[in-house]
Amino acid sequence: MNDFSELRKEVSSWINANWDPSLDLITWRKKLADSGWGAPDWPKEDFGMGLSPEESSIIEEEFSKKGVIGAAQSGVRLLAAVTILEHGTREQKDRYLKPILTGEENWCQLFSEPGSGSDLAGATTRADLIGDEWIINGQKVWNTSAHHADFGLLVARTNWDVPKHEGISYFIIDMRQKEVEVRQLRQMNGHASFNEVFFTDARVSRENILGTEGRGWQVAMTTLAYERRSFDRARRVSSDMAGDASIYREYEMELEKANEPYKWYPQRAGRGDLVLETAIETGAIENAAIRQEIARFHVLNESAKWTAARAKAAQKAGQPQGPEGSLGKLAASRVAQSAARVHTSIMGNGALLTGEGSLKDGILAEVLVSTPAISIAGGTDEIQKNIIAERVLGLPKEPRFDSGPFRDVQKNADKSST
Ligand SMILES: Cc1cc2nc3c(=O)[nH]c(=O)nc-3n(C[C@H](O)[C@H](O)[C@H](O)COP(=O)(O)OP(=O)(O)OC[C@H]3O[C@@H](n4cnc5c(N)ncnc54)[C@H](O)[C@@H]3O)c2cc1C
């Protein structure tokens, strides 16, 4: 079996020759991007080395062991990168990929609308080509991090006279223009990670379409497949290796800003790690019925981890996306719901308390109002079940009433389609 010792030696000697913590973060990351070691599984001509995901994770391990800061990974930027790598033109790759790796530019995903979330192909935000520019009008919603994004991945309608999946296109939009208005939304858990985004004659230059006109659905599938397969992650250098150099402070500040919209995500996942500890602290562990609930949660949680491990192994081996994405997403929802239920059984009304004196500083109350989000983000539970039923089990498709020209299809929010 390959232990990748040659690769480890190679990366180690590159690090010894090049890692310089006295550089500022962006200068270091530019060097990293140019070398290919920052994104080793990207193609050689696109700031990568054409290596496999497995080799890539070996390199990541070596970076981490030596306290070396890698390419920027947090936020929506990796969704942007995989989509541009697969569908972008040479010019788009040259323009956007490097600042993604250096962390100089932030991205957001502009898919959902008030009248079309699950039904992404029903988007009614419009893009009209006038001269050399696409003019964008409409509204998006639930757009994580749009309030500090430089660019957005935008799905908009370019043709109203063909079936809905054939009339949408995919754009890269500059979020810093004044014709794009971003309003933050406050959630029931108190955080404000989402936004509404309004476009009033916003502009996208003609060449900033990703893929071709009317093929936006296919491009969006690339983004969504990646989103379901890998939850947002931010790599940290191991703290015992992180030194005093100012590059580490810059990195920590970058992570803090980028991760701000995601800081409630552990609560969204149910905080199963607190179940046993709270049961012991409160004495609820003495109750046989609660012990059974805890055991049920444990079984669900462990089997979900194995499903995730299987998906990861398939990904590492370079296998195409299977049903694991939808199964894993559904399992994550079940685990979160089950954890929320057990927390409530253990704590009773106490699980609702926040503020001074509340057990676990109100974390459990935050769990209760955050777990519903995991059943919605990146495709709802019902949508994952539809995918599993139709594409994995081969069950008959749902009847459709929207196959004609989109102009004639009844819309969720019946805006004018002309
Ligand atoms: C944490 C989080 C982060 C998000 N980040 C972003 C982001 O960055 N960018 C972005 O564009 N969006 C984002 N979203 C929005 C998300 O993609 C949508 O909320 C999601 O796709 C569901 O759409 P909707 O809210 O319009 O619900 P709807 O589509 O209106 O669904 C309402 C209900 O109907 C059910 N339903 C709908 N269609 C069917 C069907 N065919 N069969 C059975 N049941 C059905 C759904 O399951 C749901 O229960 C985020 C959402 C969350 C919670």
The ligand as an SDF file (V2000), in Angstrom:
LIG
                    3D

 53 58  0  0  0  0  0  0  0  0999 V2000
  -28.5490   27.8560    7.0670 C   0  0  0  0  0  0  0  0  0  0  0  0
  -29.0240   28.2130    5.6800 C   0  0  0  0  0  0  0  0  0  0  0  0
  -28.1270   28.7690    4.7650 C   0  0  0  0  0  0  0  0  0  0  0  0
  -28.5820   29.1320    3.4840 C   0  0  0  0  0  0  0  0  0  0  0  0
  -27.6800   29.7660    2.6280 N   0  0  0  0  0  0  0  0  0  0  0  0
  -28.1170   30.1290    1.3970 C   0  0  0  0  0  0  0  0  0  0  0  0
  -27.2380   30.8410    0.5080 C   0  0  0  0  0  0  0  0  0  0  0  0
  -26.0940   31.1750    0.8640 O   0  0  0  0  0  0  0  0  0  0  0  0
  -27.6830   31.1710   -0.7200 N   0  0  0  0  0  0  0  0  0  0  0  0
  -28.9450   30.8640   -1.1440 C   0  0  0  0  0  0  0  0  0  0  0  0
  -29.2670   31.1860   -2.2850 O   0  0  0  0  0  0  0  0  0  0  0  0
  -29.8240   30.2250   -0.3190 N   0  0  0  0  0  0  0  0  0  0  0  0
  -29.4430   29.8610    0.9380 C   0  0  0  0  0  0  0  0  0  0  0  0
  -30.3190   29.2310    1.7960 N   0  0  0  0  0  0  0  0  0  0  0  0
  -31.6880   29.0040    1.3640 C   0  0  0  0  0  0  0  0  0  0  0  0
  -32.0130   27.5370    1.0750 C   0  0  0  0  0  0  0  0  0  0  0  0
  -31.3270   27.0900   -0.0710 O   0  0  0  0  0  0  0  0  0  0  0  0
  -33.5410   27.4360    0.8890 C   0  0  0  0  0  0  0  0  0  0  0  0
  -34.1240   27.8410    2.1080 O   0  0  0  0  0  0  0  0  0  0  0  0
  -33.9590   26.0270    0.5490 C   0  0  0  0  0  0  0  0  0  0  0  0
  -33.5560   25.6940   -0.7460 O   0  0  0  0  0  0  0  0  0  0  0  0
  -35.4850   25.8490    0.6700 C   0  0  0  0  0  0  0  0  0  0  0  0
  -36.1630   26.8170   -0.0340 O   0  0  0  0  0  0  0  0  0  0  0  0
  -37.3250   27.6830    0.6240 P   0  0  0  0  0  0  0  0  0  0  0  0
  -36.8340   28.2100    1.9230 O   0  0  0  0  0  0  0  0  0  0  0  0
  -37.8060   28.6520   -0.3920 O   0  0  0  0  0  0  0  0  0  0  0  0
  -38.4880   26.6510    0.9540 O   0  0  0  0  0  0  0  0  0  0  0  0
  -39.5590   26.0680   -0.0600 P   0  0  0  0  0  0  0  0  0  0  0  0
  -38.8710   25.5930   -1.2830 O   0  0  0  0  0  0  0  0  0  0  0  0
  -40.6580   27.0820   -0.2450 O   0  0  0  0  0  0  0  0  0  0  0  0
  -40.1050   24.8200    0.7260 O   0  0  0  0  0  0  0  0  0  0  0  0
  -41.1200   24.9210    1.7410 C   0  0  0  0  0  0  0  0  0  0  0  0
  -41.4810   23.5090    2.1880 C   0  0  0  0  0  0  0  0  0  0  0  0
  -42.0330   22.7670    1.0940 O   0  0  0  0  0  0  0  0  0  0  0  0
  -41.3200   21.5600    0.8740 C   0  0  0  0  0  0  0  0  0  0  0  0
  -41.2200   21.2510   -0.5620 N   0  0  0  0  0  0  0  0  0  0  0  0
  -40.8870   22.1230   -1.5600 C   0  0  0  0  0  0  0  0  0  0  0  0
  -40.8740   21.4740   -2.7450 N   0  0  0  0  0  0  0  0  0  0  0  0
  -41.1950   20.1740   -2.4950 C   0  0  0  0  0  0  0  0  0  0  0  0
  -41.3370   19.0100   -3.3070 C   0  0  0  0  0  0  0  0  0  0  0  0
  -41.1500   19.0600   -4.6330 N   0  0  0  0  0  0  0  0  0  0  0  0
  -41.6620   17.8310   -2.7030 N   0  0  0  0  0  0  0  0  0  0  0  0
  -41.8680   17.7660   -1.3540 C   0  0  0  0  0  0  0  0  0  0  0  0
  -41.7480   18.8560   -0.5310 N   0  0  0  0  0  0  0  0  0  0  0  0
  -41.4190   20.0310   -1.0920 C   0  0  0  0  0  0  0  0  0  0  0  0
  -39.9150   21.8350    1.4420 C   0  0  0  0  0  0  0  0  0  0  0  0
  -39.2610   20.6400    1.7950 O   0  0  0  0  0  0  0  0  0  0  0  0
  -40.2350   22.7200    2.6470 C   0  0  0  0  0  0  0  0  0  0  0  0
  -40.5930   21.9120    3.7500 O   0  0  0  0  0  0  0  0  0  0  0  0
  -29.9150   28.8870    3.0950 C   0  0  0  0  0  0  0  0  0  0  0  0
  -30.8230   28.3150    4.0110 C   0  0  0  0  0  0  0  0  0  0  0  0
  -30.3960   28.0010    5.2990 C   0  0  0  0  0  0  0  0  0  0  0  0
  -31.3990   27.4320    6.2730 C   0  0  0  0  0  0  0  0  0  0  0  0
  1  2  1  0
  2  3  1  0
  2 52  2  0
  3  4  2  0
  4  5  1  0
  4 50  1  0
  5  6  2  0
  6  7  1  0
  6 13  1  0
  7  8  2  0
  7  9  1  0
  9 10  1  0
 10 11  2  0
 10 12  1  0
 12 13  2  0
 13 14  1  0
 14 15  1  0
 14 50  1  0
 15 16  1  0
 16 17  1  0
 16 18  1  0
 18 19  1  0
 18 20  1  0
 20 21  1  0
 20 22  1  0
 22 23  1  0
 23 24  1  0
 24 25  2  0
 24 26  1  0
 24 27  1  0
 27 28  1  0
 28 29  2  0
 28 30  1  0
 28 31  1  0
 31 32  1  0
 32 33  1  0
 33 34  1  0
 33 48  1  0
 34 35  1  0
 35 36  1  0
 35 46  1  0
 36 37  1  0
 36 45  1  0
 37 38  2  0
 38 39  1  0
 39 40  1  0
 39 45  2  0
 40 41  1  0
 40 42  2  0
 42 43  1  0
 43 44  2  0
 44 45  1  0
 46 47  1  0
 46 48  1  0
 48 49  1  0
 50 51  2  0
 51 52  1  0
 52 53  1  0
M  END
$$$$
